[in-house]
Each structure stands twice: as structure tokens, then as C-alpha cells.
Amino acid sequence: RTISTIVTMGLSCVLFVVLANFVGNMDAVYGTRQEVEYGQFNISLDYSLHDEVYPENNLDAILQNNPLNDTLLQQIEEIDGVTEVKTDTILMTQVEKNSESSIQTIKVLDKETFETEMDTGGSIGTVSYEQAGRENALIWGWSNFMELRGVKIGQTRNFELSNGSEKHLFEGNVLGSFGNCDADWAITQDTYEKMGFSNASVHNVWVDCKKKDVSL
């Protein structure tokens, strides 16, 4: 009976290792897409929000002279083998609370990214991209921290949104929350375009090419 138990436990361990390896390989692409959402390469702004020692590293300073500008994007597009260059936009706002000032970030999401975020675990609410754009909705970016930050569905928030060179007033209702969208808030591309910003404040650049041109 002891030998049978030992053999059974050994085979169970072997089976677990085999299955874990199999599942791990299956999730390789999924795991990669958590880091690089589109294409083959990603260039992203690296910024702080409250760096008092090196204020030039803060988002408000970086957006005044954003290195991810039209010139860089054109240079990337002209690289031989590049098939697509995709970008997203980030905005910021100054929030005053309890006599203290802080910067919050707002990501601008297209329909594909919005729906992906909404389908990801941890999201709250069932708002569609079309509804969010039509109603100028605000989506909170971190569902686990809603209560801690005093965010509630149905709240109305007023912000002065900035891209580093322009500012526009914005009023929207909180209609949901993502599990984690790497920003305090999110709005749709439709809402962003209605505000009338003329200069894009690029946050991410994704570069795609043919698989045969990727060097491994």
C-alpha cells in the first residue's frame, strides 16, 4: 500500500508538471500581448507624476516636448519592412483634494482597445463603446481601488484636460471601471475628438511588420 501511494503521488507530480508546461506554452502569446498589445514592437513614454527632484521626468513636462512626435512616427513608418504604426493618446488633469494637488492620467481608447479592456477580468459595468462615446463617459482605470479613491458609478466629474500644450474643459459621468488600464481614467476616441485637441499627445507606439522580417 505504501509503494502504491508513493507511485501514485509520483505520477501525479509528473502529470502536473506536464500539464503546467503545456498550459504555459499555450499562454505564451497571451502573456506577450499583455506587454505588447499590438504588432511586434512597442515604444512607450516612461514618466513620473510627482518627481520633485527631477521634475523634467514628470508627465506634464514631457508632454510639452513629447519625443513621440510626428517626426519620429514618420521615420518609423519609412523603415523598410514596417507594415503598420499604431498609437494611443494620453491626457492629464490637475486634481485638488484636501488642499493638496495631484496629477491624474486619462487614456484615450479606440473601439478595439475599449472592448478588450471591458472584457478583461475585474471590469465593472456593461457600458458599450458607442454609449461611452455618446454620453462622454468616464471609465475609472483601477476597479480594485474605486472605494479607496472615492469613485462611484454615476458620479459626475469635471476636469480641465491637458495634452501639454492645450487645455479643454470636460464634464462626464462615471459609467464603469476597467480592471487595469494603466491610467486613472479612460475616455473613448469619439469623446476625445469632440473636445477639439489639435496636437496629439502620444503615449504608446506599436510597430508591426511581416513575421519573416522579425529577427529572433
C-alpha positions in Angstrom: 0.0 0.0 0.0 2.9 2.4 0.8 4.6 1.7 -2.5 1.3 2.2 -4.4 0.8 5.6 -2.6 4.3 6.7 -3.5 3.9 5.7 -7.1 0.6 7.4 -7.4 2.0 10.6 -5.9 5.0 10.4 -8.2 2.8 10.0 -11.3 0.6 12.9 -10.1 3.6 15.2 -9.9 4.7 14.1 -13.3 1.2 14.8 -14.7 1.1 18.2 -13.0 4.5 19.2 -14.5 3.4 18.1 -18.0 0.1 19.9 -17.8 1.7 23.1 -16.4 4.3 23.1 -19.2 1.6 22.6 -21.8 -0.6 25.3 -20.4 2.4 27.6 -20.1 3.2 27.2 -23.7 -0.4 27.8 -24.7 -0.4 31.1 -22.7 2.8 32.4 -24.2 1.1 34.6 -26.8 -1.5 35.7 -24.3 1.3 36.7 -21.9 3.2 38.6 -24.6 0.1 40.5 -25.6 -0.2 41.8 -22.0 3.1 43.6 -22.6 2.9 44.4 -26.4 -0.8 44.8 -27.2 -0.4 45.2 -31.0 2.2 44.5 -33.6 5.8 43.3 -32.9 7.4 46.3 -31.1 6.3 48.8 -28.5 7.7 52.3 -27.7 6.2 53.9 -24.6 6.6 57.1 -22.6 8.4 56.5 -19.3 7.2 59.2 -16.9 6.7 60.1 -13.3 3.9 62.2 -11.8 5.3 63.6 -8.6 9.1 63.6 -9.0 10.2 66.7 -7.1 13.9 66.0 -7.5 13.8 65.7 -11.3 10.6 67.5 -12.4 11.6 67.1 -16.0 10.7 63.5 -15.7 7.1 64.3 -14.8 4.3 63.8 -17.4 3.4 67.5 -17.6 7.0 68.4 -18.5 7.5 65.5 -21.0 4.3 66.3 -22.9 5.5 69.9 -23.6 8.2 68.3 -25.8 6.9 64.8 -26.4 9.6 62.7 -28.0 6.9 60.5 -29.6 6.1 63.2 -32.1 5.1 63.3 -35.8 8.7 63.3 -36.9 9.6 60.1 -35.1 6.4 58.4 -36.3 7.2 59.3 -39.9 10.8 58.0 -39.5 9.4 54.7 -38.2 6.9 54.4 -41.0 9.6 54.8 -43.5 11.7 51.9 -42.1 11.8 49.2 -44.7 9.5 46.3 -43.7 7.2 48.3 -41.4 3.6 47.5 -42.3 1.7 49.5 -39.6 2.3 52.1 -36.9 -0.5 52.4 -34.3 -0.6 54.9 -31.4 -2.7 55.8 -28.5 -3.1 59.1 -26.6 -2.7 60.2 -23.0 -4.1 63.3 -21.3 -3.6 64.7 -17.8 -5.5 66.7 -15.3 -4.7 68.6 -12.1 -6.9 67.4 -9.2 -7.3 69.4 -6.0 -8.4 67.4 -2.8 -8.0 68.3 0.8 -5.8 71.3 -0.1 -3.4 69.0 -2.0 -2.8 68.9 -5.7 -2.1 65.8 -7.7 -2.0 64.8 -11.4 -4.2 62.1 -12.8 -3.9 60.5 -16.2 -6.6 59.8 -18.8 -6.1 57.4 -21.6 -7.9 57.7 -24.9 -9.1 54.3 -26.2 -10.3 53.3 -29.7 -13.2 50.8 -30.0 -11.0 47.7 -30.2 -8.9 48.6 -27.1 -12.0 49.7 -25.2 -13.8 46.5 -25.8 -10.7 44.4 -24.9 -10.4 46.3 -21.6 -14.1 45.8 -20.8 -13.8 42.1 -21.5 -10.8 41.7 -19.2 -11.3 40.4 -15.7 -12.1 43.0 -13.0 -14.2 45.3 -15.1 -17.3 46.9 -13.6 -20.3 47.9 -15.6 -21.6 47.0 -19.1 -21.2 50.2 -20.9 -20.5 49.9 -24.7 -18.0 51.9 -26.6 -20.9 53.6 -28.5 -22.7 54.6 -25.3 -19.5 55.8 -23.7 -18.7 58.0 -26.7 -22.3 59.3 -27.0 -22.5 60.2 -23.3 -18.9 61.4 -22.8 -18.4 58.7 -20.2 -15.5 58.4 -17.8 -14.3 54.9 -17.1 -12.2 54.5 -13.9 -8.9 52.7 -14.6 -8.5 50.5 -11.5 -11.6 48.7 -10.2 -9.9 47.4 -7.1 -9.2 51.0 -5.9 -12.7 52.5 -6.6 -13.7 52.6 -2.9 -10.3 53.8 -1.7 -10.3 56.7 -4.2 -14.0 57.6 -3.6 -15.1 56.7 -7.1 -18.7 55.6 -7.6 -20.7 54.7 -10.7 -23.0 57.6 -11.6 -20.7 60.4 -10.3 -20.2 63.5 -12.4 -16.6 64.6 -12.7 -15.3 68.0 -14.0 -11.8 68.1 -15.3 -9.5 70.5 -17.2 -7.8 68.1 -19.6 -4.4 68.9 -21.0 -2.1 67.4 -23.6 0.9 69.6 -22.6 0.1 72.5 -25.0 -3.7 72.7 -25.0 -6.4 72.6 -22.3 -10.1 71.8 -22.6 -12.8 71.6 -20.0 -14.5 68.2 -19.7 -17.6 67.0 -17.8 -18.5 63.4 -17.8 -20.3 60.7 -15.7 -18.5 57.7 -14.3 -20.2 54.7 -16.1 -17.8 51.9 -15.3 -14.4 50.7 -14.4 -11.7 48.6 -16.0 -9.6 46.1 -14.1 -6.4 47.8 -15.0 -5.9 50.2 -18.0 -2.6 51.7 -16.8 -4.2 55.1 -16.2 -6.5 56.8 -13.7 -9.3 57.3 -16.2 -10.2 56.3 -19.8 -12.4 58.0 -22.4 -13.2 57.0 -25.9 -11.6 58.3 -29.1 -15.0 59.7 -30.0 -15.2 61.8 -26.8 -11.6 63.0 -27.3 -12.3 64.1 -30.9 -15.3 66.1 -29.8 -13.1 68.2 -27.4 -11.1 69.6 -30.3 -7.5 68.9 -29.4 -5.3 69.7 -32.3 -2.0 68.2 -31.1 -1.7 64.5 -30.3 -0.1 63.6 -27.0 1.1 60.1 -27.9 1.6 57.6 -25.1 2.4 54.3 -26.9 3.7 53.5 -30.4 3.1 49.9 -31.7 5.1 48.9 -34.7 4.1 45.9 -36.9 6.0 44.1 -39.7 5.8 40.9 -41.5 6.8 37.9 -39.3 9.6 36.9 -41.8 11.2 40.3 -41.0 11.4 39.7 -37.3 14.9 38.7 -36.1 14.8 36.0 -33.4 
